Amino acid sequence: MKTLITILAVFAAAGAVCCGGPISTVDDLGRPIKLAGPPRRIISLEPSVTEVLYAVGCERRIVADDFYSDYPTAAKAKPHVNGVGPSREQMLGLHPDLIILFDQTFTVQKADEWQRTYGVPVYVTNGGTYKAVERDILQIGTLAVSRQRANQVVKSMDDTLTSVTAAVAKQATPKVFVVVWNNPLMTAGRGTFIDDLIHLAGGVDVASAHVVGYPTYSPEQLVADDPDVILTGTTGSVTLKQKVSSLSSLNLRAETSGFSFAVPDDWTVRPGPRLALGLEAIARVLHPKCFNQR
Protein backbone atom coordinates (compact mmCIF):
# COMPACT_ATOMS: atom_id res chain seq x y z
CA MET A 1 0.00 0.00 0.00
CA LYS A 2 2.85 2.38 0.86
CA THR A 3 4.38 1.75 -2.57
CA LEU A 4 1.10 2.59 -4.32
CA ILE A 5 0.67 5.82 -2.34
CA THR A 6 4.22 6.92 -3.18
CA ILE A 7 3.79 6.26 -6.89
CA LEU A 8 0.38 7.94 -7.05
CA ALA A 9 1.74 10.98 -5.24
CA VAL A 10 4.41 11.34 -7.91
CA PHE A 11 1.79 10.93 -10.64
CA ALA A 12 -0.39 13.63 -9.11
CA ALA A 13 2.22 16.38 -9.17
CA ALA A 14 1.81 18.90 -11.99
CA GLY A 15 4.45 19.20 -14.70
CA ALA A 16 6.67 22.26 -14.73
CA VAL A 17 7.17 24.43 -17.80
CA CYS A 18 10.48 23.44 -19.36
CA CYS A 19 13.19 25.59 -20.82
CA GLY A 20 16.71 25.01 -22.06
CA GLY A 21 18.94 24.45 -25.05
CA PRO A 22 19.54 21.58 -27.47
CA ILE A 23 19.35 18.00 -26.19
CA SER A 24 21.41 15.09 -27.49
CA THR A 25 21.12 11.48 -26.33
CA VAL A 26 20.79 7.93 -27.68
CA ASP A 27 17.81 5.61 -27.45
CA ASP A 28 17.80 1.91 -26.50
CA LEU A 29 18.61 0.98 -30.11
CA GLY A 30 21.77 3.08 -29.94
CA ARG A 31 20.34 5.68 -32.30
CA PRO A 32 21.37 9.33 -31.76
CA ILE A 33 18.44 11.55 -30.81
CA LYS A 34 18.79 15.31 -31.18
CA LEU A 35 16.24 17.93 -30.13
CA ALA A 36 16.48 21.69 -30.66
CA GLY A 37 15.19 22.14 -27.13
CA PRO A 38 13.04 20.45 -24.46
CA PRO A 39 10.08 18.69 -26.13
CA ARG A 40 6.75 20.48 -25.73
CA ARG A 41 4.50 18.26 -27.87
CA ILE A 42 5.07 14.55 -27.22
CA ILE A 43 3.22 11.59 -28.73
CA SER A 44 3.32 8.38 -26.67
CA LEU A 45 2.75 5.18 -28.62
CA GLU A 46 2.75 2.77 -25.66
CA PRO A 47 0.75 2.67 -22.39
CA SER A 48 3.91 2.27 -20.31
CA VAL A 49 5.47 5.35 -21.93
CA THR A 50 2.31 7.30 -21.14
CA GLU A 51 2.54 6.20 -17.50
CA VAL A 52 6.18 7.24 -17.33
CA LEU A 53 5.45 10.67 -18.82
CA TYR A 54 2.71 11.24 -16.25
CA ALA A 55 4.97 9.98 -13.47
CA VAL A 56 7.77 12.40 -14.34
CA GLY A 57 5.35 15.35 -14.57
CA CYS A 58 5.12 15.74 -18.35
CA GLU A 59 1.42 14.99 -18.80
CA ARG A 60 0.66 18.48 -20.11
CA ARG A 61 3.07 17.94 -22.98
CA ILE A 62 1.39 14.74 -24.21
CA VAL A 63 -0.58 15.77 -27.30
CA ALA A 64 -1.68 12.18 -28.03
CA ASP A 65 -1.23 8.64 -26.79
CA ASP A 66 -2.17 5.20 -28.07
CA PHE A 67 -5.60 3.57 -27.73
CA TYR A 68 -4.48 1.33 -24.85
CA SER A 69 -3.16 4.14 -22.63
CA ASP A 70 -5.61 3.97 -19.74
CA TYR A 71 -3.52 4.79 -16.68
CA PRO A 72 -3.67 7.16 -14.99
CA THR A 73 -7.34 7.75 -15.79
CA ALA A 74 -6.62 11.18 -17.28
CA ALA A 75 -4.70 9.48 -20.10
CA LYS A 76 -8.00 8.21 -21.51
CA ALA A 77 -9.02 11.79 -22.31
CA LYS A 78 -6.00 12.43 -24.54
CA PRO A 79 -6.38 12.19 -28.33
CA HIS A 80 -5.49 8.66 -29.43
CA VAL A 81 -3.45 7.33 -32.35
CA ASN A 82 -2.79 3.82 -33.59
CA GLY A 83 0.36 2.77 -31.77
CA VAL A 84 1.17 0.02 -34.28
CA GLY A 85 0.83 1.97 -37.52
CA PRO A 86 0.01 5.62 -36.91
CA SER A 87 -1.54 7.60 -39.75
CA ARG A 88 0.98 10.05 -41.20
CA GLU A 89 -1.73 12.68 -41.69
CA GLN A 90 -2.95 12.37 -38.11
CA MET A 91 0.55 12.44 -36.69
CA LEU A 92 1.58 15.49 -38.70
CA GLY A 93 -1.67 17.22 -37.74
CA LEU A 94 -0.71 16.92 -34.07
CA HIS A 95 2.57 18.80 -34.71
CA PRO A 96 4.73 16.69 -32.37
CA ASP A 97 8.36 17.46 -31.65
CA LEU A 98 9.04 14.00 -30.17
CA ILE A 99 7.58 10.49 -30.49
CA ILE A 100 8.35 7.91 -27.79
CA LEU A 101 7.52 4.21 -27.92
CA PHE A 102 8.38 0.93 -26.23
CA ASP A 103 8.94 -2.03 -28.54
CA GLN A 104 11.33 -4.95 -28.14
CA THR A 105 11.02 -5.91 -31.81
CA PHE A 106 11.76 -2.52 -33.36
CA THR A 107 14.85 -2.33 -35.52
CA VAL A 108 17.10 0.63 -36.21
CA GLN A 109 15.92 0.58 -39.81
CA LYS A 110 12.25 0.73 -38.85
CA ALA A 111 12.82 3.50 -36.30
CA ASP A 112 14.75 5.53 -38.87
CA GLU A 113 11.95 5.00 -41.39
CA TRP A 114 9.36 6.26 -38.91
CA GLN A 115 11.53 9.28 -38.16
CA ARG A 116 11.69 10.15 -41.86
CA THR A 117 7.94 9.59 -42.27
CA TYR A 118 6.88 11.77 -39.36
CA GLY A 119 9.70 14.30 -39.60
CA VAL A 120 10.50 14.34 -35.86
CA PRO A 121 12.80 12.32 -33.57
CA VAL A 122 11.49 8.84 -32.67
CA TYR A 123 12.84 7.60 -29.34
CA VAL A 124 12.63 3.81 -28.82
CA THR A 125 12.83 2.09 -25.43
CA ASN A 126 13.09 -1.71 -25.15
CA GLY A 127 14.32 -2.57 -21.65
CA GLY A 128 13.37 -6.12 -20.61
CA THR A 129 14.07 -6.12 -16.87
CA TYR A 130 13.12 -4.16 -13.76
CA LYS A 131 16.48 -2.39 -13.64
CA ALA A 132 16.37 -1.66 -17.38
CA VAL A 133 12.98 -0.02 -16.94
CA GLU A 134 14.44 2.15 -14.19
CA ARG A 135 17.13 3.25 -16.61
CA ASP A 136 14.52 4.00 -19.28
CA ILE A 137 12.54 6.14 -16.84
CA LEU A 138 15.66 8.13 -15.99
CA GLN A 139 16.48 8.51 -19.69
CA ILE A 140 12.97 9.72 -20.55
CA GLY A 141 13.17 12.11 -17.60
CA THR A 142 16.44 13.48 -18.93
CA LEU A 143 15.07 13.75 -22.47
CA ALA A 144 12.00 15.63 -21.22
CA VAL A 145 14.07 17.81 -18.86
CA SER A 146 12.34 16.31 -15.84
CA ARG A 147 15.24 14.38 -14.33
CA GLN A 148 14.45 15.33 -10.72
CA ARG A 149 10.95 13.87 -10.96
CA ALA A 150 12.33 10.78 -12.72
CA ASN A 151 14.83 10.32 -9.88
CA GLN A 152 11.92 10.32 -7.41
CA VAL A 153 10.07 7.64 -9.37
CA VAL A 154 13.13 5.42 -9.65
CA LYS A 155 13.96 5.89 -5.96
CA SER A 156 10.48 4.64 -5.06
CA MET A 157 10.97 1.61 -7.31
CA ASP A 158 14.44 1.00 -5.85
CA ASP A 159 13.11 1.23 -2.30
CA THR A 160 10.55 -1.47 -3.10
CA LEU A 161 13.21 -3.64 -4.74
CA THR A 162 15.55 -3.32 -1.76
CA SER A 163 12.77 -4.05 0.73
CA VAL A 164 11.48 -7.10 -1.14
CA THR A 165 14.84 -8.69 -1.88
CA ALA A 166 15.93 -8.24 1.74
CA ALA A 167 12.72 -9.83 3.01
CA VAL A 168 13.00 -12.96 0.84
CA ALA A 169 16.79 -13.35 0.79
CA LYS A 170 16.94 -16.32 3.17
CA GLN A 171 13.75 -18.06 2.07
CA ALA A 172 13.33 -21.26 0.07
CA THR A 173 12.78 -20.70 -3.66
CA PRO A 174 9.31 -21.89 -4.78
CA LYS A 175 8.75 -23.09 -8.33
CA VAL A 176 6.27 -20.89 -10.20
CA PHE A 177 4.28 -21.35 -13.39
CA VAL A 178 2.56 -18.43 -15.12
CA VAL A 179 -0.71 -19.00 -16.98
CA VAL A 180 -0.91 -16.31 -19.65
CA TRP A 181 -3.78 -18.08 -21.40
CA ASN A 182 -5.56 -21.33 -20.76
CA ASN A 183 -6.68 -22.57 -24.20
CA PRO A 184 -4.21 -23.16 -25.66
CA LEU A 185 -1.98 -23.14 -22.61
CA MET A 186 0.44 -20.21 -22.86
CA THR A 187 3.06 -19.07 -20.38
CA ALA A 188 5.82 -16.50 -19.78
CA GLY A 189 9.42 -17.63 -20.14
CA ARG A 190 12.84 -16.05 -20.27
CA GLY A 191 13.05 -12.43 -21.33
CA THR A 192 9.66 -11.42 -19.92
CA PHE A 193 9.06 -8.92 -17.17
CA ILE A 194 7.13 -11.38 -15.04
CA ASP A 195 10.02 -13.87 -15.21
CA ASP A 196 12.32 -11.13 -13.89
CA LEU A 197 9.81 -10.17 -11.17
CA ILE A 198 9.46 -13.78 -10.02
CA HIS A 199 13.24 -14.07 -9.73
CA LEU A 200 13.51 -10.80 -7.76
CA ALA A 201 10.60 -11.90 -5.55
CA GLY A 202 12.45 -15.03 -4.48
CA GLY A 203 11.01 -17.61 -6.86
CA VAL A 204 11.92 -19.42 -10.05
CA ASP A 205 9.80 -19.41 -13.21
CA VAL A 206 9.87 -23.07 -14.24
CA ALA A 207 9.15 -22.25 -17.88
CA SER A 208 12.26 -20.07 -18.13
CA ALA A 209 14.39 -23.21 -18.33
CA HIS A 210 12.61 -24.25 -21.53
CA VAL A 211 11.11 -21.31 -23.42
CA VAL A 212 11.55 -17.62 -24.26
CA GLY A 213 8.82 -14.98 -24.41
CA TYR A 214 5.13 -15.95 -24.34
CA PRO A 215 4.79 -19.30 -26.16
CA THR A 216 2.34 -22.16 -25.93
CA TYR A 217 3.42 -24.73 -23.35
CA SER A 218 3.16 -28.49 -23.28
CA PRO A 219 0.92 -29.91 -20.53
CA GLU A 220 3.35 -32.83 -20.32
CA GLN A 221 6.21 -30.45 -19.57
CA LEU A 222 4.08 -28.67 -16.98
CA VAL A 223 3.40 -31.99 -15.24
CA ALA A 224 7.15 -32.62 -15.16
CA ASP A 225 7.72 -29.11 -13.76
CA ASP A 226 5.04 -29.64 -11.05
CA PRO A 227 5.17 -26.02 -9.75
CA ASP A 228 4.54 -24.99 -6.15
CA VAL A 229 2.61 -21.87 -7.20
CA ILE A 230 0.53 -20.91 -10.23
CA LEU A 231 0.26 -17.24 -11.18
CA THR A 232 -2.02 -15.60 -13.69
CA GLY A 233 -3.28 -12.13 -14.53
CA THR A 234 -6.58 -10.37 -13.86
CA THR A 235 -7.21 -8.52 -17.11
CA GLY A 236 -10.02 -9.65 -19.40
CA SER A 237 -13.17 -11.70 -18.94
CA VAL A 238 -11.48 -15.02 -18.12
CA THR A 239 -11.31 -15.42 -14.34
CA LEU A 240 -8.58 -17.01 -12.23
CA LYS A 241 -10.81 -20.03 -11.65
CA GLN A 242 -11.41 -20.48 -15.38
CA LYS A 243 -7.74 -20.10 -16.23
CA VAL A 244 -6.56 -22.74 -13.78
CA SER A 245 -9.55 -25.10 -13.87
CA SER A 246 -8.28 -26.50 -17.17
CA LEU A 247 -5.19 -27.67 -15.28
CA SER A 248 -7.14 -29.71 -12.72
CA SER A 249 -6.81 -32.93 -14.70
CA LEU A 250 -3.01 -32.63 -14.48
CA ASN A 251 -3.04 -33.06 -10.68
CA LEU A 252 -0.46 -30.34 -10.20
CA ARG A 253 0.72 -29.75 -6.65
CA ALA A 254 -0.09 -26.01 -6.84
CA GLU A 255 -3.55 -26.45 -8.31
CA THR A 256 -4.69 -29.23 -5.97
CA SER A 257 -3.32 -27.35 -2.93
CA GLY A 258 -5.04 -24.11 -3.85
CA PHE A 259 -1.83 -22.20 -4.47
CA SER A 260 -3.16 -20.33 -7.50
CA PHE A 261 -3.10 -16.54 -7.43
CA ALA A 262 -3.89 -13.61 -9.70
CA VAL A 263 -1.80 -10.43 -10.01
CA PRO A 264 -2.95 -7.50 -12.19
CA ASP A 265 -1.43 -7.78 -15.65
CA ASP A 266 -0.63 -4.07 -15.79
CA TRP A 267 1.70 -4.56 -12.81
CA THR A 268 3.71 -7.32 -14.49
CA VAL A 269 3.79 -6.64 -18.24
CA ARG A 270 3.86 -2.85 -18.56
CA PRO A 271 7.43 -1.55 -18.30
CA GLY A 272 6.71 1.41 -16.06
CA PRO A 273 6.58 2.52 -12.41
CA ARG A 274 3.89 -0.02 -11.45
CA LEU A 275 6.32 -2.91 -11.89
CA ALA A 276 7.11 -2.14 -8.26
CA LEU A 277 3.55 -3.05 -7.33
CA GLY A 278 3.85 -6.28 -9.29
CA LEU A 279 7.11 -7.16 -7.58
CA GLU A 280 5.68 -6.68 -4.11
CA ALA A 281 2.45 -8.51 -4.96
CA ILE A 282 4.33 -11.55 -6.29
CA ALA A 283 6.67 -11.56 -3.29
CA ARG A 284 3.66 -11.56 -0.94
CA VAL A 285 2.22 -14.54 -2.83
CA LEU A 286 5.47 -16.53 -2.76
CA HIS A 287 6.55 -15.61 0.78
CA PRO A 288 3.47 -14.50 2.74
CA LYS A 289 5.12 -15.06 6.14
CA CYS A 290 7.78 -12.48 5.29
CA PHE A 291 5.15 -9.78 4.89
CA ASN A 292 2.38 -10.68 7.34
CA GLN A 293 4.18 -8.86 10.14
CA ARG A 294 4.82 -5.73 8.07
C-alpha positions in Angstrom: 0.0 0.0 0.0 2.8 2.4 0.9 4.4 1.8 -2.6 1.1 2.6 -4.3 0.7 5.8 -2.3 4.2 6.9 -3.2 3.8 6.3 -6.9 0.4 7.9 -7.1 1.7 11.0 -5.2 4.4 11.3 -7.9 1.8 10.9 -10.6 -0.4 13.6 -9.1 2.2 16.4 -9.2 1.8 18.9 -12.0 4.5 19.2 -14.7 6.7 22.3 -14.7 7.2 24.4 -17.8 10.5 23.4 -19.4 13.2 25.6 -20.8 16.7 25.0 -22.1 18.9 24.4 -25.1 19.5 21.6 -27.5 19.4 18.0 -26.2 21.4 15.1 -27.5 21.1 11.5 -26.3 20.8 7.9 -27.7 17.8 5.6 -27.4 17.8 1.9 -26.5 18.6 1.0 -30.1 21.8 3.1 -29.9 20.3 5.7 -32.3 21.4 9.3 -31.8 18.4 11.5 -30.8 18.8 15.3 -31.2 16.2 17.9 -30.1 16.5 21.7 -30.7 15.2 22.1 -27.1 13.0 20.4 -24.5 10.1 18.7 -26.1 6.7 20.5 -25.7 4.5 18.3 -27.9 5.1 14.5 -27.2 3.2 11.6 -28.7 3.3 8.4 -26.7 2.8 5.2 -28.6 2.8 2.8 -25.7 0.7 2.7 -22.4 3.9 2.3 -20.3 5.5 5.4 -21.9 2.3 7.3 -21.1 2.5 6.2 -17.5 6.2 7.2 -17.3 5.5 10.7 -18.8 2.7 11.2 -16.2 5.0 10.0 -13.5 7.8 12.4 -14.3 5.4 15.4 -14.6 5.1 15.7 -18.4 1.4 15.0 -18.8 0.7 18.5 -20.1 3.1 17.9 -23.0 1.4 14.7 -24.2 -0.6 15.8 -27.3 -1.7 12.2 -28.0 -1.2 8.6 -26.8 -2.2 5.2 -28.1 -5.6 3.6 -27.7 -4.5 1.3 -24.8 -3.2 4.1 -22.6 -5.6 4.0 -19.7 -3.5 4.8 -16.7 -3.7 7.2 -15.0 -7.3 7.8 -15.8 -6.6 11.2 -17.3 -4.7 9.5 -20.1 -8.0 8.2 -21.5 -9.0 11.8 -22.3 -6.0 12.4 -24.5 -6.4 12.2 -28.3 -5.5 8.7 -29.4 -3.5 7.3 -32.3 -2.8 3.8 -33.6 0.4 2.8 -31.8 1.2 0.0 -34.3 0.8 2.0 -37.5 0.0 5.6 -36.9 -1.5 7.6 -39.7 1.0 10.1 -41.2 -1.7 12.7 -41.7 -3.0 12.4 -38.1 0.6 12.4 -36.7 1.6 15.5 -38.7 -1.7 17.2 -37.7 -0.7 16.9 -34.1 2.6 18.8 -34.7 4.7 16.7 -32.4 8.4 17.5 -31.7 9.0 14.0 -30.2 7.6 10.5 -30.5 8.3 7.9 -27.8 7.5 4.2 -27.9 8.4 0.9 -26.2 8.9 -2.0 -28.5 11.3 -4.9 -28.1 11.0 -5.9 -31.8 11.8 -2.5 -33.4 14.9 -2.3 -35.5 17.1 0.6 -36.2 15.9 0.6 -39.8 12.2 0.7 -38.8 12.8 3.5 -36.3 14.7 5.5 -38.9 11.9 5.0 -41.4 9.4 6.3 -38.9 11.5 9.3 -38.2 11.7 10.2 -41.9 7.9 9.6 -42.3 6.9 11.8 -39.4 9.7 14.3 -39.6 10.5 14.3 -35.9 12.8 12.3 -33.6 11.5 8.8 -32.7 12.8 7.6 -29.3 12.6 3.8 -28.8 12.8 2.1 -25.4 13.1 -1.7 -25.2 14.3 -2.6 -21.6 13.4 -6.1 -20.6 14.1 -6.1 -16.9 13.1 -4.2 -13.8 16.5 -2.4 -13.6 16.4 -1.7 -17.4 13.0 0.0 -16.9 14.4 2.2 -14.2 17.1 3.2 -16.6 14.5 4.0 -19.3 12.5 6.1 -16.8 15.7 8.1 -16.0 16.5 8.5 -19.7 13.0 9.7 -20.5 13.2 12.1 -17.6 16.4 13.5 -18.9 15.1 13.8 -22.5 12.0 15.6 -21.2 14.1 17.8 -18.9 12.3 16.3 -15.8 15.2 14.4 -14.3 14.4 15.3 -10.7 10.9 13.9 -11.0 12.3 10.8 -12.7 14.8 10.3 -9.9 11.9 10.3 -7.4 10.1 7.6 -9.4 13.1 5.4 -9.7 14.0 5.9 -6.0 10.5 4.6 -5.1 11.0 1.6 -7.3 14.4 1.0 -5.9 13.1 1.2 -2.3 10.6 -1.5 -3.1 13.2 -3.6 -4.7 15.5 -3.3 -1.8 12.8 -4.0 0.7 11.5 -7.1 -1.1 14.8 -8.7 -1.9 15.9 -8.2 1.7 12.7 -9.8 3.0 13.0 -13.0 0.8 16.8 -13.3 0.8 16.9 -16.3 3.2 13.7 -18.1 2.1 13.3 -21.3 0.1 12.8 -20.7 -3.7 9.3 -21.9 -4.8 8.8 -23.1 -8.3 6.3 -20.9 -10.2 4.3 -21.4 -13.4 2.6 -18.4 -15.1 -0.7 -19.0 -17.0 -0.9 -16.3 -19.7 -3.8 -18.1 -21.4 -5.6 -21.3 -20.8 -6.7 -22.6 -24.2 -4.2 -23.2 -25.7 -2.0 -23.1 -22.6 0.4 -20.2 -22.9 3.1 -19.1 -20.4 5.8 -16.5 -19.8 9.4 -17.6 -20.1 12.8 -16.0 -20.3 13.1 -12.4 -21.3 9.7 -11.4 -19.9 9.1 -8.9 -17.2 7.1 -11.4 -15.0 10.0 -13.9 -15.2 12.3 -11.1 -13.9 9.8 -10.2 -11.2 9.5 -13.8 -10.0 13.2 -14.1 -9.7 13.5 -10.8 -7.8 10.6 -11.9 -5.5 12.5 -15.0 -4.5 11.0 -17.6 -6.9 11.9 -19.4 -10.1 9.8 -19.4 -13.2 9.9 -23.1 -14.2 9.2 -22.3 -17.9 12.3 -20.1 -18.1 14.4 -23.2 -18.3 12.6 -24.3 -21.5 11.1 -21.3 -23.4 11.5 -17.6 -24.3 8.8 -15.0 -24.4 5.1 -15.9 -24.3 4.8 -19.3 -26.2 2.3 -22.2 -25.9 3.4 -24.7 -23.4 3.2 -28.5 -23.3 0.9 -29.9 -20.5 3.3 -32.8 -20.3 6.2 -30.4 -19.6 4.1 -28.7 -17.0 3.4 -32.0 -15.2 7.1 -32.6 -15.2 7.7 -29.1 -13.8 5.0 -29.6 -11.0 5.2 -26.0 -9.8 4.5 -25.0 -6.2 2.6 -21.9 -7.2 0.5 -20.9 -10.2 0.3 -17.2 -11.2 -2.0 -15.6 -13.7 -3.3 -12.1 -14.5 -6.6 -10.4 -13.9 -7.2 -8.5 -17.1 -10.0 -9.6 -19.4 -13.2 -11.7 -18.9 -11.5 -15.0 -18.1 -11.3 -15.4 -14.3 -8.6 -17.0 -12.2 -10.8 -20.0 -11.6 -11.4 -20.5 -15.4 -7.7 -20.1 -16.2 -6.6 -22.7 -13.8 -9.6 -25.1 -13.9 -8.3 -26.5 -17.2 -5.2 -27.7 -15.3 -7.1 -29.7 -12.7 -6.8 -32.9 -14.7 -3.0 -32.6 -14.5 -3.0 -33.1 -10.7 -0.5 -30.3 -10.2 0.7 -29.7 -6.7 -0.1 -26.0 -6.8 -3.5 -26.4 -8.3 -4.7 -29.2 -6.0 -3.3 -27.4 -2.9 -5.0 -24.1 -3.9 -1.8 -22.2 -4.5 -3.2 -20.3 -7.5 -3.1 -16.5 -7.4 -3.9 -13.6 -9.7 -1.8 -10.4 -10.0 -2.9 -7.5 -12.2 -1.4 -7.8 -15.7 -0.6 -4.1 -15.8 1.7 -4.6 -12.8 3.7 -7.3 -14.5 3.8 -6.6 -18.2 3.9 -2.8 -18.6 7.4 -1.5 -18.3 6.7 1.4 -16.1 6.6 2.5 -12.4 3.9 0.0 -11.4 6.3 -2.9 -11.9 7.1 -2.1 -8.3 3.5 -3.0 -7.3 3.8 -6.3 -9.3 7.1 -7.2 -7.6 5.7 -6.7 -4.1 2.4 -8.5 -5.0 4.3 -11.6 -6.3 6.7 -11.6 -3.3 3.7 -11.6 -0.9 2.2 -14.5 -2.8 5.5 -16.5 -2.8 6.6 -15.6 0.8 3.5 -14.5 2.7 5.1 -15.1 6.1 7.8 -12.5 5.3 5.2 -9.8 4.9 2.4 -10.7 7.3 4.2 -8.9 10.1 4.8 -5.7 8.1 
